[in-house]
């Protein structure tokens, strides 16, 4: 808890983001008075904020009187509110600038980074540490099912952070343990080349091993390419090879997820039966086990039970209420590799079902740069409906369209999936409403949530 003299009235610009909303809740729990601004459009974090008594308002062109500190999402570095705060002499910090001291001051801190898997892995580690009773603080990029929120405000030395690479935020974080789950080119609106993207992770890894410990997924080709020289020094590996520090062996896929044995330094230490689908989640579970061991947790039945009992985070292959007889699964995947592995896991779960995927492409630059990969990533489903590309505050237009992506998918000589460019979110909802009866499984997928707009429609 913050000393009474240190309590502040804090305003956050762009408060509805997953990171900023978690930071807002953590600062409010410490006794600060927190408020913030954002677009009026509903976003699923605002319920978490209002439950904490955090006041929300629409963006405007000035900062209200009485504010001691302004924190701004890096998406709004030129916002009129930020400009006004600077003119008034109010202390201003970007989200990573304000967050980094909180992480770095904890003696048992874990930062989870990587192109894919970091939200699930972060939430999983936080859940396990919480279940084991060490009372961690945690900031997570989605709502953890068993917490009902995306933040924990503990009072111990343990701090768990989902560490985003976008805009080089990793440069500010100095954790005790860093986990790198995967490295694959993304965010082309900021990182202009693959080498520039890899360099952020390489620099992060090199900095971490000077004072802490590094845990990396050696199954991932991008990790091996970027971190090969770093690994030679002080990193621990996890994956499916028994020679790695932490490995999964004797894997069996089940109706609810998978079961496997965990080996540490070549010795069998326990068994996990996880409730999350896909091989990628076996790797995530290994990262959780390894990070907990590296931060000081002992091998125990309680550790394996905690790992096995985790139920996931919101919008990660999340089962929603069915539509009639159709199973509905919602997922955050927006990179073609995430789309591919998630849909393959769903296909493995429902091998004989007819599957429709509704995909909301996120940003024009990502769709354009990774276009060839997007063309082939839907092969596990029967049909895909492509919504008009979402540009977000980063981009308003681009040179590629969902219609072009649909045409390319349908033009493949050996492709079996049928693609439809279905227009806006509302138009796509009408398409789903008209065709849902023909499918056994509906998968809604993309970085933006469709369901608030579809609730009444469907």
Steps between C-alpha positions, in 0.01 A plus 500: 500500500626847410575738791226764544741775395586312183145436382421674174214588271599325177346538154567236232462586131378190313396323818298220339800312360578172671833627631385846606182365658702253708742773609205724590353230723834433667560870572146537635553203731809677637279786616533744211197667345499387138291622207548485126378572151444300184264461206131469596471164321449214745808291569501200730752649746268780606291271720815408692584869542158614618486210747813650659339844519719644226326787321494491120433782256524562128814646350508879508756775431615576853589354841272585791629700796638314800685228309844420645620257236411398145572157354446451129469198279777505240226505236415859609838672530375803304150517649362847590461390862869413513596833341285687754651307792850595386400867471367491856821349631337173614733204532443274197606139455441250223346168601836313493679787678253486790482122509872420483591624852220288648636187333867579551462573872374149577768248588303208355366633172407306187451663159345287227568609143469352152296536184255227599390350829597776741149582627413140581842435654493817710150429632598139567811594702301757697230243572750237616688740729169627638380143560825414675437786740785740427260790429652640178420818314430444131407693186352280227383576146159341549259397774604179676194277526555406863580856611228679305752778436831575330691619807613379841607748767710296741725616780796267447827514308340308210396695190390346167475711184391439143784687329407632157767547234301757299672842481801345679332496841730211595789746519374625838446174684761332723334192652654232719375238252409560137306250289509518120233276348551564127639749251330552164481824304206717600395866541630607157349845560785559748773243421587545135712184469515156659851574622384812680225297666737222610748754633256617768482150649874447465575823687247409767653155548855636517399755764309245710786251530726768649289507819237228473397178330369427153259222399441446128295263284759315292229336289444836332715562192479877541631475855794285388583744221485812713639369827753235399801708614320605819412140586866408507536710813229459761156404370296191589302318233158338490331285236456136402862387498602328824838672480334835574481623858122456502327261260163333441505127432244221443232736376141382469226720354171476684143618454571803717862585415806283552695300754879474517797446728736784585872433510751734665869454415411162350320372811125438517352734763123478454196477277261768372153461348426845361161632393618708201504377141799462272869419501578869547335488842719208605794730430330780693453264796871415489583872505278538807670212678848624408433860603356388836804283566740778400327748732535266797198267507580147616394180322177389666162341427345842562705653218383239247141523622505878460636474145239238410205695643552819298196570279646759264450866418216675323492470121759222482301212344223601739175305485200732482131419529392291198286644222230237468687176435819678391805500730649851527869567572652848527872572461733800492731366225595768246840385368486223235702258712264550795204448268649184353594324825177594676279382214703180473447436872126558456493268199679232703232541766215479246639289213165423337320830556431768241679817613443865405765753604413869511825698488549871568835602340686740730692786333564551130879476535489158668254367241715630215841392633380151601250459217641170368485346847143617551401330173600157638423529872130405481552153353360320806147640456236456234411865440630838612316833511734799479386829652628829361851568634515678834748787483488611868646829616831402338374492140196632321552344158724271298567343162346159572139393562315202644353441154852455359581255779180304434577489126852371566372227735241388244754506215730240659524193278498251787319713754182354650378783722238732351547870580243780508567874532200593714542875549449684829453342841125548474485353148711207616264444791214478252702250293558286809136521601396379155752215471564381857258207471728336243799476739581296810767740631532877470841656578515878538856622480697823504649764728174694515196363683197436277257393765388829651366604160359154427325430832160627392540391139584137580 
